[in-house]
């Protein structure tokens, strides 16, 4: 009887100890993921590497390390880590997600064939699980790689498939925008305008300030490329007014820059210079380095 009681007490002790260990590691995994959310991937990488010394087969710890590597653009290392994540995956959904992330790592490493293979495997699982939402995401990811690989016609087909799987205006608008962008690359400006108009209308119903403004400016840019300058002027000025009315200083700067591009294109140099000076002054408050460089380059182009 005493022996059975001792056994029971030992089992209870080890069970409680195991639960405590599980609770502790889960807490540390949450801390690791929070470091990534807080944009501290270096600390997350160090933390996850320490955790892996005691938990080398814990999928969530390995996954945190992989996410850290992706955030740090350590794509070659992330490929190795995510391959292990996939090996440690137990369910179809875990495999589906790990393969998609592995595709991201391959894409970052510019190994496009491997990226496509991973994305297609992820898509296959999404189809088998009848996960329409992830089917849309996977088709979009495939489309991105196809664009990078200059497989433009194939990319359009991928985004057309994603478009059909869209459940709301925002999801459909995202596909419209990507298709428009590809047509613009191919210099098929009428088709680019057609799809960007669709994106703009869809975002107008449900999109936030940023996506609406970006969509409108891209439409103006495509009109410029198509030499439809009056339409370009209207589209860009619409976003400029929208930005002013809604306090969107960033978009006010970018709209002024786009209008300067337009004025330069149609040889209205004085108006372009005034717009660039306005954009430059506004950007002192915004403090965007990319816009500052674009404005500087536009001034150089104007002086030629």
C-alpha positions, -999 to 999 in steps of 0.1 A, spaced: 0 0 0 28 24 10 46 14 -23 15 23 -44 11 56 -25 48 64 -32 43 56 -69 12 78 -70 30 107 -53 59 104 -77 36 104 -107 17 134 -93 50 153 -88 63 146 -123 29 155 -138 29 188 -120 65 194 -129 57 186 -166 27 210 -165 49 237 -150 76 231 -177 49 233 -204 35 265 -189 70 280 -187 80 272 -223 46 285 -236 52 317 -217 87 321 -232 74 313 -267 48 341 -263 76 364 -252 97 355 -283 68 362 -306 61 395 -289 97 406 -295 90 401 -332 58 420 -330 77 448 -312 101 449 -342 130 435 -321 140 405 -343 176 404 -331 165 399 -295 140 373 -307 166 354 -326 189 353 -296 161 344 -272 148 316 -295 184 302 -299 187 300 -262 154 283 -259 163 257 -285 192 245 -264 167 229 -241 138 225 -265 154 215 -299 122 198 -312 97 223 -300 80 235 -332 69 268 -319 103 277 -307 119 268 -340 91 288 -357 99 319 -337 135 315 -347 125 313 -384 103 344 -381 132 363 -366 154 352 -395 129 363 -420 125 397 -403 163 401 -405 164 391 -441 185 360 -432 168 340 -459 193 312 -464 192 305 -427 155 308 -426 152 281 -454 171 256 -431 150 266 -400 117 264 -418 125 230 -433 128 218 -397 95 235 -388 78 216 -416 94 184 -404 80 190 -370 45 198 -383 18 173 -374 -14 186 -389 -23 196 -425 -28 232 -415 7 233 -398 23 219 -430 3 244 -451 16 273 -431 52 262 -428 54 255 -465 41 290 -473 67 305 -450 94 283 -466 83 297 -499 88 332 -485 123 323 -474 131 309 -508 116 340 -525 138 362 -503 168 342 -513 158 346 -550 154 309 -554 122 313 -574 118 277 -586 120 264 -550 97 292 -538 71 282 -564 74 245 -554 68 253 -517 38 276 -525 23 250 -548 26 223 -521 9 247 -497 -18 254 -522 -24 217 -527 -30 212 -489 -53 242 -489 -74 226 -517 -75 193 -499 -86 210 -468 -111 231 -487 -96 262 -472 -107 288 -498 -92 317 -479 -57 302 -479 -62 291 -515 -65 328 -524 -34 337 -503 -14 309 -519 -24 319 -554 -13 355 -546 20 343 -533 26 322 -565 17 353 -585 43 374 -567 71 349 -575 59 346 -611 62 384 -615 97 384 -600 105 356 -625 90 377 -653 63 350 -660 37 377 -664 10 358 -682 12 330 -656 11 356 -629 -21 371 -643 -37 337 -643 -27 332 -606 -42 365 -596 -73 359 -616 -78 327 -596 -72 346 -564 -97 371 -576 -124 345 -579 -117 333 -544 -120 368 -529 -146 370 -502 -149 408 -499 -141 440 -518 -107 445 -501 -95 410 -511 -108 415 -547 -92 449 -548 -59 435 -539 -61 411 -569 -73 439 -592 -43 460 -582 -18 432 -588 -33 425 -623 -32 462 -631 5 464 -621 14 434 -643 -4 449 -673 15 482 -667 48 463 -667 38 448 -700 29 483 -713 -7 472 -718 -20 504 -704 -56 502 -713 -59 469 -694 -39 483 -665 -63 513 -662 -93 490 -664 -82 469 -635 -69 498 -614 -103 515 -618 -119 484 -604 -94 484 -575 -100 520 -568 -138 516 -568 -136 485 -545 -113 503 -520 -135 534 -520 -162 512 -504 -142 496 -476 -105 506 -478 -87 529 -454 -71 562 -463 -38 546 -472 -51 520 -497 -75 544 -512 -48 571 -517 -23 546 -531 -48 531 -555 -58 565 -568 -22 576 -574 -14 544 -592 -44 550 -614 -31 585 -622 4 570 -629 -12 545 -654 -31 573 -671 3 591 -675 19 560 -691 -11 558 -715 -6 595 -724 -41 603 -711 -28 634 -693 -61 650 -685 -74 619 -668 -41 616 -650 -44 652 -637 -79 645 -624 -70 613 -607 -40 627 -589 -57 660 -579 -85 639 -565 -61 622 -542 -44 655 -533 -78 669 -522 -86 637 -504 -53 639 -485 -57 675 -476 -93 669 -464 -83 639 -443 -50 651 -429 -29 627 -448 3 646 -450 23 617 -465 -2 614 -494 -2 652 -498 35 650 -504 33 620 -528 4 635 -547 24 667 -553 53 646 -564 31 627 -589 17 659 -602 52 672 -607 60 640 -627 30 648 -649 39 685 -654 75 674 -663 61 649 -688 40 676 -706 69 701 -705 53 724 -679 86 728 -660 77 759 -639 46 742 -625 66 710 -619 92 730 -599 66 747 -578 50 713 -570 84 698 -561 92 727 -538 58 723 -521 64 685 -517 99 691 -503 86 716 -477 58 693 -467 81 663 -464 102 682 -438 73 676 -415 66 640 -428 102 630 -427 100 602 -452 134 592 -466 121 575 -497 100 605 -507 129 628 -500 151 608 -524 123 607 -551 119 645 -548 156 650 -551 158 628 -582 128 647 -597 146 680 -593 176 665 -610 154 653 -639 138 687 -642 172 704 -645 183 684 -675 
